Amino acid sequence: MGKRGTDVARETAELIITDDNFASLVDGIEQGRIVYGNIRKVIALLIATGFSALLLFFLTVLAGLPMPLIATQLLWLNLVANGLQDVALACEPKEGAELDRPPRSPAEPIFESHIIQHVLVTGTVMGGLAFVVYAYLMNGGSTVEHARNMTLMLMVLFGNIHALSSRSETRSLFRIRFFANPFLVLAVPLAQAIHIGAMYAPGLSSVLALSPISLAEWLILAAMSLLLLLVEEAHKAWLRRH
């Protein structure tokens, strides 16, 4: 059919190999799966973080306590806990087993059972532990400002731990090359440093109702954030067996 036939074939084809190399098909499939996997990771990260905040507020209302975060703190949490990490997570390189997975049905939604499990497990742990800290401080005689300050710091720590753990849906964080995604490795400590800096910045700390915390309080919050990591590792281990 000549050149015209070739042009017609290109217009009607769903896939065109431009370099006459069928190995490009394999590379294209692998890259597509990497992109799709990263989209799932970012969606799971954002929804789990949002669900945890929703659960925190819901439990606080049920307990009859003052709101755990003021409006500016909630906006700050969305910025610091997700603003850098979700973009960096989208740059996660391949895990190495993308081509071993079976083909995905085009009708399969991104928000499927595994992501729902992830959101429920991690979101419940983050929101539940944050409520425990807030309720304990409020019932222990702390001011509402101090309780909110501690709760916000814990949620920021949770967001950073969760972002690191979200690098793989099933693989342990400790089996992933740490610097394979330098963007996320930089984003996590940077986000934490921004929040710590805000606690000491005169104008910003007043707007956000933040204040420095003691070393003992740091250790308690760090230990609680590690509980989240343990739960996520246990959930991944369960997924690998099912």
MDAnalysis code that builds the backbone (N, CA, C; Angstrom):
import MDAnalysis as mda
import numpy as np

u = mda.Universe.empty(726, n_residues=242, atom_resindex=np.repeat(np.arange(242), 3), trajectory=True)
u.add_TopologyAttr("name", ["N", "CA", "C"] * 242)
u.add_TopologyAttr("resid", np.arange(1, 243))
u.add_TopologyAttr("resname", ["MET", "GLY", "LYS", "ARG", "GLY", "THR", "ASP", "VAL", "ALA", "ARG", "GLU", "THR", "ALA", "GLU", "LEU", "ILE", "ILE", "THR", "ASP", "ASP", "ASN", "PHE", "ALA", "SER", "LEU", "VAL", "ASP", "GLY", "ILE", "GLU", "GLN", "GLY", "ARG", "ILE", "VAL", "TYR", "GLY", "ASN", "ILE", "ARG", "LYS", "VAL", "ILE", "ALA", "LEU", "LEU", "ILE", "ALA", "THR", "GLY", "PHE", "SER", "ALA", "LEU", "LEU", "LEU", "PHE", "PHE", "LEU", "THR", "VAL", "LEU", "ALA", "GLY", "LEU", "PRO", "MET", "PRO", "LEU", "ILE", "ALA", "THR", "GLN", "LEU", "LEU", "TRP", "LEU", "ASN", "LEU", "VAL", "ALA", "ASN", "GLY", "LEU", "GLN", "ASP", "VAL", "ALA", "LEU", "ALA", "CYS", "GLU", "PRO", "LYS", "GLU", "GLY", "ALA", "GLU", "LEU", "ASP", "ARG", "PRO", "PRO", "ARG", "SER", "PRO", "ALA", "GLU", "PRO", "ILE", "PHE", "GLU", "SER", "HIS", "ILE", "ILE", "GLN", "HIS", "VAL", "LEU", "VAL", "THR", "GLY", "THR", "VAL", "MET", "GLY", "GLY", "LEU", "ALA", "PHE", "VAL", "VAL", "TYR", "ALA", "TYR", "LEU", "MET", "ASN", "GLY", "GLY", "SER", "THR", "VAL", "GLU", "HIS", "ALA", "ARG", "ASN", "MET", "THR", "LEU", "MET", "LEU", "MET", "VAL", "LEU", "PHE", "GLY", "ASN", "ILE", "HIS", "ALA", "LEU", "SER", "SER", "ARG", "SER", "GLU", "THR", "ARG", "SER", "LEU", "PHE", "ARG", "ILE", "ARG", "PHE", "PHE", "ALA", "ASN", "PRO", "PHE", "LEU", "VAL", "LEU", "ALA", "VAL", "PRO", "LEU", "ALA", "GLN", "ALA", "ILE", "HIS", "ILE", "GLY", "ALA", "MET", "TYR", "ALA", "PRO", "GLY", "LEU", "SER", "SER", "VAL", "LEU", "ALA", "LEU", "SER", "PRO", "ILE", "SER", "LEU", "ALA", "GLU", "TRP", "LEU", "ILE", "LEU", "ALA", "ALA", "MET", "SER", "LEU", "LEU", "LEU", "LEU", "LEU", "VAL", "GLU", "GLU", "ALA", "HIS", "LYS", "ALA", "TRP", "LEU", "ARG", "ARG", "HIS"])
u.atoms.positions = np.array([
    [0.824, -1.216, 0.000],
    [0.000, 0.000, 0.000],
    [0.859, 1.268, 0.000],
    [2.173, 1.109, 0.178],
    [3.062, 2.254, 0.073],
    [2.999, 3.172, 1.271],
    [3.447, 4.423, 1.037],
    [3.542, 5.390, 2.133],
    [2.175, 5.717, 2.718],
    [1.157, 5.838, 1.833],
    [-0.174, 6.174, 2.330],
    [-0.705, 5.068, 3.238],
    [-0.465, 3.825, 2.860],
    [-0.898, 2.715, 3.697],
    [-0.187, 2.711, 5.036],
    [1.088, 3.074, 5.019],
    [1.848, 3.146, 6.270],
    [1.283, 4.219, 7.189],
    [0.930, 5.372, 6.614],
    [0.358, 6.453, 7.418],
    [-0.977, 6.042, 8.022],
    [-1.795, 5.343, 7.241],
    [-3.094, 4.882, 7.746],
    [-2.895, 3.904, 8.897],
    [-1.928, 3.005, 8.731],
    [-1.657, 2.023, 9.783],
    [-1.217, 2.709, 11.068],
    [-0.399, 3.760, 10.947],
    [0.060, 4.478, 12.134],
    [-1.090, 5.182, 12.846],
    [-2.014, 5.727, 12.065],
    [-3.130, 6.458, 12.655],
    [-4.096, 5.533, 13.377],
    [-4.226, 4.305, 12.912],
    [-5.189, 3.379, 13.505],
    [-4.569, 2.479, 14.572],
    [-3.250, 2.404, 14.610],
    [-2.593, 1.506, 15.559],
    [-2.653, 2.067, 16.973],
    [-2.749, 1.177, 17.962],
    [-2.722, 1.576, 19.360],
    [-1.294, 1.685, 19.883],
    [-0.357, 1.053, 19.199],
    [1.034, 1.075, 19.622],
    [1.928, 1.109, 18.398],
    [2.905, 2.032, 18.387],
    [3.822, 2.175, 17.258],
    [5.248, 2.054, 17.770],
    [6.033, 1.179, 17.142],
    [7.449, 1.042, 17.473],
    [8.229, 1.915, 16.509],
    [8.843, 2.950, 17.018],
    [9.505, 3.930, 16.147],
    [10.945, 3.571, 15.827],
    [11.542, 2.647, 16.598],
    [12.951, 2.336, 16.357],
    [13.169, 0.925, 15.815],
    [12.078, 0.266, 15.375],
    [12.163, -1.089, 14.811],
    [12.837, -2.066, 15.771],
    [12.648, -1.858, 17.066],
    [13.257, -2.725, 18.073],
    [12.161, -3.191, 19.027],
    [11.859, -4.494, 18.976],
    [10.772, -5.007, 19.804],
    [11.112, -4.975, 21.299],
    [12.388, -4.799, 21.625],
    [12.755, -4.651, 23.037],
    [12.151, -3.381, 23.629],
    [11.815, -2.424, 22.762],
    [11.187, -1.193, 23.237],
    [9.824, -1.481, 23.856],
    [9.165, -2.547, 23.376],
    [7.876, -2.929, 23.952],
    [8.037, -3.290, 25.426],
    [9.065, -4.067, 25.702],
    [9.315, -4.487, 27.081],
    [9.632, -3.276, 27.956],
    [10.479, -2.383, 27.443],
    [10.825, -1.181, 28.206],
    [9.594, -0.316, 28.452],
    [8.748, -0.202, 27.429],
    [7.542, 0.607, 27.570],
    [6.582, 0.031, 28.599],
    [6.423, -1.287, 28.584],
    [5.548, -1.937, 29.562],
    [6.085, -1.737, 30.975],
    [7.394, -1.890, 31.123],
    [7.998, -1.725, 32.448],
    [7.822, -0.300, 32.959],
    [8.083, 0.691, 32.102],
    [7.933, 2.082, 32.518],
    [6.484, 2.400, 32.859],
    [5.566, 1.844, 32.082],
    [4.154, 2.065, 32.371],
    [3.757, 1.516, 33.727],
    [4.281, 0.357, 34.061],
    [3.968, -0.240, 35.357],
    [4.616, 0.535, 36.503],
    [5.797, 1.079, 36.264],
    [6.448, 1.901, 37.291],
    [5.614, 3.149, 37.568],
    [5.177, 3.815, 36.504],
    [4.367, 5.030, 36.657],
    [3.055, 4.713, 37.357],
    [2.401, 3.638, 36.934],
    [1.124, 3.252, 37.544],
    [1.315, 2.922, 39.024],
    [2.392, 2.205, 39.332],
    [2.664, 1.867, 40.725],
    [2.909, 3.095, 41.578],
    [3.618, 4.080, 41.040],
    [3.885, 5.304, 41.797],
    [2.619, 6.123, 42.000],
    [1.731, 6.103, 41.012],
    [0.444, 6.788, 41.177],
    [-0.334, 6.163, 42.332],
    [-0.344, 4.844, 42.388],
    [-1.018, 4.143, 43.486],
    [-0.405, 4.531, 44.833],
    [0.913, 4.596, 44.891],
    [1.591, 4.921, 46.148],
    [1.226, 6.327, 46.626],
    [1.216, 7.275, 45.699],
    [0.901, 8.657, 46.073],
    [-0.551, 8.769, 46.526],
    [-1.458, 8.113, 45.802],
    [-2.871, 8.147, 46.185],
    [-3.066, 7.548, 47.572],
    [-2.430, 6.405, 47.816],
    [-2.550, 5.759, 49.123],
    [-1.988, 6.649, 50.227],
    [-0.878, 7.307, 49.949],
    [-0.264, 8.207, 50.933],
    [-1.205, 9.346, 51.296],
    [-1.760, 9.993, 50.295],
    [-2.616, 11.156, 50.534],
    [-3.914, 10.778, 51.240],
    [-4.537, 9.690, 50.795],
    [-5.817, 9.301, 51.385],
    [-5.625, 8.808, 52.815],
    [-4.563, 8.053, 53.066],
    [-4.310, 7.567, 54.426],
    [-4.067, 8.728, 55.387],
    [-3.318, 9.731, 54.937],
    [-3.059, 10.898, 55.781],
    [-4.350, 11.661, 56.063],
    [-5.165, 11.841, 55.024],
    [-6.437, 12.521, 55.214],
    [-7.378, 11.750, 56.119],
    [-7.406, 10.426, 55.960],
    [-8.267, 9.588, 56.801],
    [-7.835, 9.657, 58.262],
    [-6.525, 9.696, 58.502],
    [-6.034, 9.761, 59.882],
    [-6.472, 11.055, 60.562],
    [-6.411, 12.163, 59.833],
    [-6.856, 13.439, 60.399],
    [-8.359, 13.421, 60.657],
    [-9.107, 12.837, 59.725],
    [-10.557, 12.735, 59.900],
    [-10.892, 11.898, 61.127],
    [-10.186, 10.783, 61.306],
    [-10.434, 9.922, 62.465],
    [-10.074, 10.638, 63.761],
    [-8.978, 11.386, 63.749],
    [-8.576, 12.144, 64.935],
    [-9.675, 13.111, 65.356],
    [-10.219, 13.846, 64.421],
    [-11.277, 14.807, 64.740],
    [-12.551, 14.091, 65.176],
    [-12.873, 12.986, 64.526],
    [-14.087, 12.235, 64.863],
    [-14.024, 11.711, 66.296],
    [-12.896, 11.116, 66.668],
    [-12.748, 10.589, 68.023],
    [-12.757, 11.711, 69.057],
    [-12.191, 12.848, 68.701],
    [-12.168, 13.985, 69.623],
    [-13.573, 14.505, 69.887],
    [-14.376, 14.570, 68.842],
    [-15.766, 15.012, 69.002],
    [-16.533, 14.031, 69.881],
    [-16.334, 12.728, 69.646],
    [-17.013, 11.721, 70.463],
    [-16.620, 11.840, 71.931],
    [-15.358, 12.186, 72.178],
    [-14.873, 12.307, 73.558],
    [-15.267, 13.627, 74.205],
    [-15.834, 14.543, 73.432],
    [-16.251, 15.820, 73.982],
    [-15.105, 16.752, 74.315],
    [-13.983, 16.596, 73.626],
    [-12.809, 17.431, 73.864],
    [-12.749, 18.572, 72.857],
    [-11.992, 19.629, 73.156],
    [-11.800, 20.698, 72.166],
    [-11.125, 20.156, 70.911],
    [-11.288, 20.856, 69.809],
    [-10.710, 20.405, 68.551],
    [-9.202, 20.177, 68.697],
    [-8.673, 19.071, 68.166],
    [-7.258, 18.741, 68.364],
    [-6.301, 19.639, 67.596],
    [-6.784, 20.269, 66.540],
    [-5.965, 21.187, 65.748],
    [-6.820, 22.369, 65.338],
    [-6.230, 23.554, 65.321],
    [-6.944, 24.710, 64.786],
    [-6.791, 24.724, 63.265],
    [-7.518, 25.606, 62.608],
    [-7.552, 25.605, 61.140],
    [-6.169, 25.801, 60.530],
    [-5.402, 26.746, 61.063],
    [-4.072, 26.996, 60.496],
    [-3.145, 25.801, 60.705],
    [-3.294, 25.105, 61.816],
    [-2.475, 23.914, 62.056],
    [-2.833, 22.794, 61.092],
    [-4.111, 22.649, 60.796],
    [-4.537, 21.608, 59.861],
    [-4.019, 21.894, 58.459],
    [-4.077, 23.153, 58.047],
    [-3.522, 23.526, 56.744],
    [-2.011, 23.302, 56.715],
    [-1.355, 23.646, 57.800],
    [0.094, 23.438, 57.901],
    [0.435, 21.948, 57.826],
    [-0.372, 21.132, 58.472],
    [-0.150, 19.681, 58.441],
    [-0.227, 19.153, 57.018],
    [-1.213, 19.603, 56.264],
    [-1.337, 19.162, 54.872],
    [-0.141, 19.603, 54.040],
    [0.396, 20.772, 54.362],
    [1.549, 21.282, 53.617],
    [2.826, 20.537, 53.985],
    [3.071, 20.368, 55.286],
    [4.333, 19.787, 55.743],
    [4.339, 18.265, 55.634],
    [3.204, 17.628, 55.919],
    [3.166, 16.164, 55.918],
    [3.028, 15.584, 54.523],
    [2.558, 16.381, 53.570],
    [2.346, 15.858, 52.218],
    [2.968, 16.693, 51.115],
    [3.170, 17.975, 51.364],
    [3.551, 18.891, 50.292],
    [4.778, 18.495, 49.505],
    [5.822, 18.059, 50.175],
    [7.056, 17.651, 49.504],
    [7.097, 16.150, 49.255],
    [6.591, 15.393, 50.217],
    [6.744, 13.945, 50.164],
    [5.989, 13.294, 49.010],
    [4.772, 13.767, 48.723],
    [4.002, 13.118, 47.660],
    [4.644, 13.332, 46.291],
    [5.191, 14.524, 46.058],
    [5.880, 14.786, 44.788],
    [7.135, 13.929, 44.683],
    [7.882, 13.838, 45.779],
    [9.109, 13.038, 45.774],
    [8.804, 11.556, 45.615],
    [7.710, 11.091, 46.222],
    [7.349, 9.677, 46.119],
    [7.020, 9.292, 44.685],
    [6.493, 10.236, 43.913],
    [6.168, 9.962, 42.509],
    [7.415, 9.695, 41.675],
    [8.587, 10.037, 42.197],
    [9.855, 9.812, 41.490],
    [10.513, 8.492, 41.885],
    [9.804, 7.655, 42.622],
    [10.377, 6.384, 43.070],
    [10.756, 5.521, 41.865],
    [11.989, 5.001, 41.814],
    [12.405, 4.166, 40.680],
    [11.771, 2.783, 40.754],
    [12.083, 1.958, 39.784],
    [11.490, 0.620, 39.742],
    [11.941, -0.213, 40.938],
    [11.059, -1.125, 41.344],
    [11.381, -2.015, 42.452],
    [12.149, -3.243, 41.978],
    [12.013, -3.574, 40.681],
    [12.767, -4.685, 40.128],
    [11.943, -5.876, 39.712],
    [10.679, -5.922, 40.125],
    [9.841, -7.082, 39.789],
    [8.616, -6.676, 38.981],
    [8.680, -5.512, 38.348],
    [7.506, -5.026, 37.612],
    [7.078, -5.984, 36.503],
    [8.039, -6.567, 35.790],
    [7.708, -7.444, 34.661],
    [7.286, -8.834, 35.114],
    [7.445, -9.143, 36.386],
    [7.021, -10.449, 36.898],
    [5.545, -10.464, 37.276],
    [4.943, -9.292, 37.343],
    [3.541, -9.215, 37.738],
    [2.636, -9.579, 36.567],
    [1.488, -10.193, 36.844],
    [0.552, -10.519, 35.758],
    [-0.066, -9.251, 35.188],
    [-0.563, -9.306, 33.960],
    [-1.200, -8.128, 33.357],
    [-2.374, -7.642, 34.198],
    [-2.547, -6.348, 34.252],
    [-3.640, -5.746, 35.004],
    [-4.825, -5.515, 34.092],
    [-6.010, -5.824, 34.582],
    [-7.218, -5.591, 33.799],
    [-7.442, -4.090, 33.628],
    [-7.752, -3.633, 32.410],
    [-8.022, -2.199, 32.207],
    [-9.187, -1.692, 33.041],
    [-10.077, -2.603, 33.442],
    [-11.243, -2.203, 34.225],
    [-10.950, -2.137, 35.719],
    [-9.756, -2.554, 36.120],
    [-9.414, -2.555, 37.544],
    [-9.204, -1.132, 38.037],
    [-9.914, -0.713, 39.069],
    [-9.738, 0.656, 39.584],
    [-8.434, 0.793, 40.352],
    [-7.898, 2.011, 40.383],
    [-6.689, 2.251, 41.171],
    [-6.987, 2.068, 42.656],
    [-8.138, 2.555, 43.071],
    [-8.517, 2.465, 44.486],
    [-9.175, 1.113, 44.734],
    [-8.350, 0.057, 44.806],
    [-8.886, -1.295, 44.976],
    [-8.586, -1.811, 46.384],
    [-8.789, -3.114, 46.603],
    [-8.789, -3.669, 47.957],
    [-7.480, -3.445, 48.708],
    [-6.334, -3.572, 48.019],
    [-5.061, -3.417, 48.714],
    [-4.869, -1.983, 49.219],
    [-5.258, -1.014, 48.395],
    [-5.136, 0.379, 48.834],
    [-6.128, 0.671, 49.955],
    [-7.334, 0.107, 49.865],
    [-8.319, 0.297, 50.932],
    [-7.783, -0.263, 52.245],
    [-7.181, -1.455, 52.183],
    [-6.564, -2.032, 53.381],
    [-5.480, -1.109, 53.930],
    [-4.646, -0.615, 53.030],
    [-3.546, 0.264, 53.438],
    [-4.082, 1.507, 54.135],
    [-5.093, 2.123, 53.557],
    [-5.668, 3.340, 54.128],
    [-6.262, 3.058, 55.501],
    [-7.011, 1.963, 55.618],
    [-7.666, 1.646, 56.883],
    [-6.653, 1.315, 57.975],
    [-5.632, 0.535, 57.630],
    [-4.650, 0.129, 58.639],
    [-3.804, 1.317, 59.087],
    [-3.131, 1.958, 58.136],
    [-2.222, 3.047, 58.504],
    [-2.982, 4.274, 58.998],
    [-4.098, 4.589, 58.362],
    [-4.877, 5.743, 58.788],
    [-5.434, 5.576, 60.190],
    [-5.887, 4.359, 60.503],
    [-6.419, 4.094, 61.839],
    [-5.332, 4.195, 62.898],
    [-4.153, 3.667, 62.596],
    [-3.046, 3.734, 63.558],
    [-2.625, 5.181, 63.788],
    [-2.448, 5.941, 62.709],
    [-2.028, 7.336, 62.854],
    [-3.070, 8.158, 63.599],
    [-4.318, 8.071, 63.162],
    [-5.369, 8.844, 63.810],
    [-5.630, 8.391, 65.233],
    [-5.596, 7.068, 65.457],
    [-5.853, 6.535, 66.793],
    [-4.779, 6.919, 67.791],
    [-3.518, 6.774, 67.409],
    [-2.428, 7.133, 68.318],
    [-2.390, 8.637, 68.582],
    [-2.664, 9.427, 67.555],
    [-2.699, 10.880, 67.753],
    [-3.795, 11.262, 68.745],
    [-4.935, 10.593, 68.659],
    [-6.018, 10.867, 69.610],
    [-5.623, 10.455, 71.021],
    [-4.954, 9.307, 71.147],
    [-4.516, 8.848, 72.468],
    [-3.606, 9.890, 73.119],
    [-2.665, 10.418, 72.357],
    [-1.756, 11.439, 72.889],
    [-2.528, 12.693, 73.282],
    [-3.407, 13.142, 72.403],
    [-4.168, 14.366, 72.672],
    [-5.070, 14.199, 73.892],
    [-5.795, 13.090, 73.951],
    [-6.706, 12.862, 75.073],
    [-5.940, 12.707, 76.384],
    [-4.800, 12.029, 76.336],
    [-3.987, 11.850, 77.547],
    [-3.507, 13.199, 78.080],
    [-3.037, 14.048, 77.192],
    [-2.546, 15.357, 77.620],
    [-3.679, 16.227, 78.151],
    [-4.815, 16.196, 77.484],
    [-5.945, 17.014, 77.928],
    [-6.463, 16.542, 79.281],
    [-6.552, 15.236, 79.464],
    [-7.035, 14.704, 80.739],
    [-5.974, 14.772, 81.831],
    [-4.718, 14.984, 81.432],
    [-3.637, 15.065, 82.409],
    [-3.344, 16.470, 82.887],
    [-4.134, 17.428, 82.447],
    [-3.971, 18.793, 82.932],
    [-3.185, 19.711, 82.026],
    [-2.765, 19.250, 80.866],
    [-2.039, 20.117, 79.931],
    [-2.976, 21.159, 79.347],
    [-2.413, 22.261, 78.925],
    [-3.213, 23.263, 78.234],
    [-3.581, 22.743, 76.851],
    [-4.648, 23.253, 76.297],
    [-5.065, 22.815, 74.973],
    [-4.023, 23.195, 73.929],
    [-3.330, 24.320, 74.146],
    [-2.287, 24.739, 73.210],
    [-1.135, 23.734, 73.190],
    [-0.740, 23.260, 74.362],
    [0.355, 22.285, 74.432],
    [-0.076, 20.945, 73.834],
    [-1.292, 20.531, 74.123],
    [-1.796, 19.265, 73.583],
    [-1.853, 19.313, 72.058],
    [-2.293, 20.429, 71.518],
    [-2.336, 20.580, 70.059],
    [-0.928, 20.601, 69.465],
    [-0.023, 21.270, 70.139],
    [1.356, 21.347, 69.674],
    [1.981, 19.952, 69.582],
    [1.775, 19.136, 70.604],
    [2.306, 17.774, 70.625],
    [1.621, 16.904, 69.571],
    [0.325, 17.060, 69.437],
    [-0.421, 16.257, 68.460],
    [0.020, 16.580, 67.044],
    [0.219, 17.845, 66.759],
    [0.658, 18.243, 65.426],
    [2.050, 17.694, 65.124],
    [2.953, 17.770, 66.078],
    [4.291, 17.220, 65.872],
    [4.232, 15.719, 65.602],
    [3.388, 15.010, 66.344],
    [3.256, 13.568, 66.124],
    [2.717, 13.277, 64.732],
    [1.748, 14.047, 64.275],
    [1.183, 13.833, 62.943],
    [2.214, 14.114, 61.851],
    [3.072, 15.096, 62.066],
    [4.140, 15.370, 61.099],
    [5.129, 14.206, 61.061],
    [5.492, 13.692, 62.231],
    [6.373, 12.524, 62.289],
    [5.734, 11.328, 61.596],
    [4.449, 11.125, 61.855],
    [3.726, 10.038, 61.189],
    [3.786, 10.198, 59.672],
    [3.569, 11.419, 59.203],
    [3.573, 11.663, 57.760],
    [4.902, 11.318, 57.123],
    [5.992, 11.632, 57.806],
    [7.318, 11.338, 57.260],
    [7.641, 9.848, 57.291],
    [7.299, 9.179, 58.398],
    [7.500, 7.727, 58.475],
    [6.660, 7.026, 57.418],
    [5.433, 7.467, 57.280],
    [4.521, 6.859, 56.310],
    [5.008, 7.065, 54.883],
    [5.556, 8.230, 54.591],
    [6.072, 8.500, 53.246],
    [7.223, 7.559, 52.904],
    [8.115, 7.337, 53.847],
    [9.233, 6.418, 53.608],
    [8.740, 4.989, 53.424],
    [7.791, 4.587, 54.250],
    [7.271, 3.226, 54.157],
    [6.480, 3.003, 52.875],
    [5.917, 4.069, 52.317],
    [5.092, 3.959, 51.110],
    [5.907, 3.741, 49.843],
    [7.211, 3.651, 49.942],
    [8.046, 3.441, 48.763],
    [7.755, 2.098, 48.096],
    [7.183, 1.175, 48.829],
    [6.770, -0.108, 48.258],
    [5.509, -0.572, 48.964],
    [4.609, -1.194, 48.203],
    [3.370, -1.679, 48.799],
    [3.584, -2.951, 49.601],
    [4.573, -3.747, 49.241],
    [4.768, -5.038, 49.901],
    [6.179, -5.252, 50.445],
    [7.174, -4.614, 49.868],
    [8.552, -4.824, 50.323],
    [8.836, -4.035, 51.592],
    [9.622, -4.638, 52.471],
    [10.017, -3.960, 53.700],
    [10.841, -2.717, 53.375],
    [10.656, -1.692, 54.169],
    [11.440, -0.470, 53.991],
    [12.930, -0.759, 54.099],
    [13.283, -1.736, 54.903],
    [14.688, -2.047, 55.146],
    [15.305, -2.882, 54.028],
    [14.500, -3.272, 53.051],
    [15.014, -4.007, 51.890],
    [15.043, -3.137, 50.629],
    [14.752, -1.871, 50.797],
    [14.786, -0.921, 49.684],
    [16.063, -0.096, 49.797],
    [16.760, 0.067, 48.689],
    [17.969, 0.894, 48.708],
    [17.603, 2.303, 49.156],
    [18.224, 2.742, 50.229],
    [17.803, 3.979, 50.882],
    [17.888, 5.185, 49.957],
    [18.986, 5.288, 49.197],
    [19.195, 6.459, 48.354],
    [18.736, 6.230, 46.915],
    [17.936, 5.190, 46.684],
    [17.430, 4.952, 45.330],
    [16.539, 6.101, 44.869],
    [15.864, 6.742, 45.814],
    [15.048, 7.919, 45.507],
    [15.584, 9.099, 46.316],
    [16.594, 9.795, 45.803],
    [17.200, 10.894, 46.570],
    [16.234, 12.035, 46.849],
    [15.210, 12.186, 45.995],
    [14.238, 13.264, 46.205],
    [13.469, 13.046, 47.510],
    [13.043, 11.806, 47.748],
    [12.301, 11.515, 48.972],
    [13.215, 11.550, 50.187],
    [14.431, 11.065, 50.024],
    [15.400, 11.085, 51.122],
    [15.679, 12.520, 51.560],
    [15.634, 13.454, 50.623],
    [15.827, 14.869, 50.946],
    [14.540, 15.502, 51.460],
    [13.400, 15.122, 50.880],
    [12.126, 15.756, 51.223],
    [11.712, 15.486, 52.665],
    [11.942, 14.276, 53.145],
    [11.492, 13.911, 54.491],
    [12.203, 14.728, 55.577],
    [13.535, 14.746, 55.641],
    [14.171, 15.576, 56.676],
    [13.942, 17.070, 56.469],
    [13.785, 17.485, 55.210],
    [13.522, 18.900, 54.954],
    [12.165, 19.302, 55.511],
    [11.156, 18.465, 55.294],
    [9.825, 18.757, 55.824],
    [9.840, 18.793, 57.349],
    [10.562, 17.861, 57.948],
    [10.649, 17.844, 59.407],
    [11.384, 19.079, 59.917],
    [12.444, 19.471, 59.224],
    [13.207, 20.651, 59.626],
    [12.370, 21.921, 59.497],
    [11.535, 21.983, 58.467],
    [10.664, 23.150, 58.292],
    [9.710, 23.277, 59.473],
    [9.157, 22.152, 59.905],
    [8.223, 22.207, 61.039],
    [8.945, 22.595, 62.327],
    [10.118, 22.035, 62.541],
    [10.886, 22.393, 63.741],
    [11.261, 23.873, 63.706],
    [11.655, 24.357, 62.535],
    [11.984, 25.767, 62.403],
    [10.801, 26.664, 62.695],
    [9.600, 26.216, 62.292],
    [8.396, 27.005, 62.540],
    [8.112, 27.135, 64.031],
    [8.544, 26.161, 64.813],
    [8.323, 26.211, 66.255],
    [9.141, 27.322, 66.915],
    [10.231, 27.713, 66.257],
    [11.123, 28.731, 66.821],
    [10.996, 30.083, 66.109],
    [10.315, 30.122, 64.973],
    [10.168, 31.371, 64.220],
    [9.148, 32.267, 64.915],
    [9.521, 33.474, 65.321],
    [8.632, 34.325, 66.121],
    [7.243, 34.532, 65.526],
    [7.155, 35.003, 64.294],
    [5.842, 35.274, 63.728],
    [5.063, 34.017, 63.388],
    [5.734, 33.077, 62.743],
    [5.066, 31.856, 62.289],
    [4.603, 30.995, 63.456],
    [5.401, 30.921, 64.503],
    [5.010, 30.106, 65.659],
    [3.749, 30.654, 66.324],
    [3.561, 31.964, 66.287],
    [2.354, 32.561, 66.867],
    [1.127, 32.243, 66.026],
    [1.275, 32.343, 64.709],
    [0.152, 32.056, 63.809],
    [-0.273, 30.598, 63.919],
    [0.712, 29.704, 64.024],
    [0.422, 28.270, 64.072],
    [0.247, 27.750, 65.494],
    [0.422, 28.624, 66.486],
    [0.310, 28.228, 67.898],
    [1.266, 27.085, 68.218],
    [2.531, 27.249, 67.818],
    [3.558, 26.235, 68.045],
    [4.540, 26.708, 69.105],
    [5.190, 25.753, 69.745],
    [6.234, 26.064, 70.723],
    [7.193, 24.884, 70.789],
    [8.457, 25.126, 71.176],
    [9.430, 24.031, 71.271],
    [8.997, 22.993, 72.300],
    [9.413, 21.747, 72.090],
    [9.089, 20.677, 73.029],
    [10.383, 20.161, 73.661],
    [10.248, 19.511, 74.807],
    [11.414, 19.041, 75.549],
    [11.980, 17.761, 74.934],
    [13.174, 17.389, 75.377],
    [13.811, 16.169, 74.884],
    [12.989, 14.940, 75.246],
    [12.448, 14.918, 76.467],
    [11.624, 13.778, 76.888],
    [10.392, 13.644, 76.002],
    [9.783, 14.767, 75.668],
    [8.609, 14.728, 74.786],
    [8.996, 14.259, 73.387],
    [10.172, 14.685, 72.921],
    [10.672, 14.222, 71.628],
    [10.799, 12.706, 71.613],
    [11.373, 12.152, 72.661],
    [11.598, 10.707, 72.725],
    [10.277, 9.942, 72.737],
    [9.298, 10.462, 73.455],
    [7.984, 9.810, 73.506],
    [7.329, 9.810, 72.129],
    [7.352, 10.955, 71.455],
    [6.738, 11.048, 70.131],
    [7.482, 10.193, 69.113],
    [8.805, 10.155, 69.210],
    [9.590, 9.327, 68.291],
    [9.263, 7.853, 68.481],
    [9.098, 7.434, 69.738],
    [8.753, 6.037, 70.008],
    [7.381, 5.694, 69.441],
    [6.442, 6.611, 69.549],
    [5.103, 6.356, 69.016],
    [5.111, 6.323, 67.495],
    [5.951, 7.143, 66.881],
    [6.034, 7.114, 65.420],
    [6.639, 5.806, 64.934],
    [7.523, 5.210, 65.740],
    [8.093, 3.912, 65.372],
    [7.042, 2.810, 65.445],
    [6.026, 2.986, 66.291],
    [4.928, 2.020, 66.327],
    [4.232, 1.952, 64.973],
    [4.083, 3.106, 64.338],
    [3.486, 3.130, 62.999],
    [4.329, 2.320, 62.027],
    [5.641, 2.488, 62.093],
    [6.529, 1.740, 61.202],
    [6.397, 0.240, 61.434],
    [6.299, -0.177, 62.693],
    [6.141, -1.596, 62.998],
    [4.842, -2.140, 62.429],
    [3.770, -1.372, 62.549],
    [2.480, -1.806, 62.006],
    [2.543, -1.916, 60.487],
    [3.162, -0.942, 59.838],
    [3.259, -0.983, 58.381],
    [4.113, -2.157, 57.922],
    [5.188, -2.446, 58.632],
    [6.027, -3.591, 58.285],
    [5.258, -4.894, 58.467],
    [4.469, -4.986, 59.535],
    [3.664, -6.186, 59.772],
    [2.599, -6.348, 58.692],
    [1.998, -5.241, 58.270],
    [0.977, -5.306, 57.224],
    [1.583, -5.736, 55.899],
    [2.760, -5.247, 55.582],
    [3.440, -5.659, 54.355],
    [3.785, -7.147, 54.397],
    [4.234, -7.620, 55.552],
    [4.550, -9.042, 55.698],
    [3.302, -9.886, 55.480],
    [2.174, -9.412, 55.973],
    [0.907, -10.133, 55.765],
    [0.529, -10.149, 54.288],
    [0.719, -9.028, 53.604],
    [0.397, -8.966, 52.175],
    [1.283, -9.905, 51.365],
    [2.528, -10.042, 51.750],
    [3.435, -10.931, 51.015],
    [3.023, -12.391, 51.141],
    [2.287, -12.710, 52.189],
    [1.876, -14.099, 52.417],
    [0.500, -14.395, 51.840],
    [-0.182, -13.374, 51.351],
    [-1.546, -13.573, 50.835],
    [-1.668, -13.028, 49.415],
])
